[in-house]
């Protein structure tokens, strides 16, 4: 049997003393493209931090490629949520180069191997020209490409991408999603990517991991994004409406349970 | 920056005939090569206000040291170092809060004023501490400055790489195993020592002139990190030596000239980068 890329076995994770995910269990096969969905505070970032070894699990175990998670694993490429820019005057190249083996002591000296690695990562996301400009002059989508390049530096087998589509316009969302998908396929990487809106990702993902009320539900879009499955997960009536090739998750009373309302820039979710 | 090399300045031979001038140039060199690169990180991390506060804590330490008859440099270093380490441990709870830093700053300045009140030679000591006294640096002090500079540069050389990573992208650095809290503490300890050194030349009130101005100028130009660190050291050195030369020629205080050169450099860098931007777009 092939070892799954990711095993989460009866795991309970807390953030700031509050249990966010309670006794969740799932396994993700190698090479899967998984979209992590859930409302603000449902535990998407907490799950990522758990997988990175930054939040200890209260129960159970988290394994990546069969090995219990630990901090600083080179097998995982991580893209945090976009945040306030530091050092916007520096070029994109400098920013990506700083991330290559940035945890080692010494001077920020790149060396020939380092420069080759940075160049290869930038080429993979088609950002060699972009990287010459100061980061502060780049658009959100362009910065995302640099962040994506960084995740590739250690040649990881698993990518954890925290809201890579947030604050992009719809055309860029689809473009970025396609880029990540192609990259994952050519390199045989497993991808876990959190998102607020499922629609730019339709047709690309193999699985959906839906987080709600401390629980997790893993399956295909057709299994998970259904009225029955989500009503059971939320414990409240939720309708799934498909219209014009798009999917809408609507809670009773008209509110969208999975709303794209803060796609334009709010980054307050846990 | 026309005055980078004192040898080209008129009257240079006469200027360097004096022992106190040679000592001053050496001291400025030792201080500038530390303040430039440390300041580069300080500006990048947005912690310049913290450095300002540390220098004020150092002022209380220095006046306290004078009161008990110890060298003010020792008092300044110790005061700033203790405050820097505490600030590092307190982390975001203090370092990012300007009210907290402002409060520490005013309380320690008040304590410094009290210590001065008990000192007999208070007026001259206060001026030297507040505005610097580079021409009064002794040979013994030079030895201490050399020791501090070597120590600071060694420490910076060891931690520069993870510090850069942690400054630019804290979440990613944490995930990759960078010891964030340890780096915070080590860096603020380093800032404290650099501040103490810098205060010998510029005084506690003008620590910004050598710590922040050259580094901010270099960062404004968008120079890559390693080159930026070295360029900051070089620019700090030019401004410190330039200040000494101009002070010799005009008889104005060195601190004034270093501050003025720092300001001019920063504005010039802004104009220059705007000009280059217009050319390329």
Interface residues (C-beta under 8 A of the other chain):
Chain A: X52 X54 X71 X72 X76 X78 X79 X80 X81 X83 X86 X87 X89 X90 X91 X93 X94 X95 X98 X99 X101 X102 X103 X104 X105 X106 X107 X108 X109 X134 X150
Chain B: X44 X45 X46 X157 X158 X159 X160 X161 X162 X164 X165 X166 X167 X168 X169 X171 X172 X173 X174 X175 X176 X177 X178 X219 X220 X221 X222 X224 X225 X226
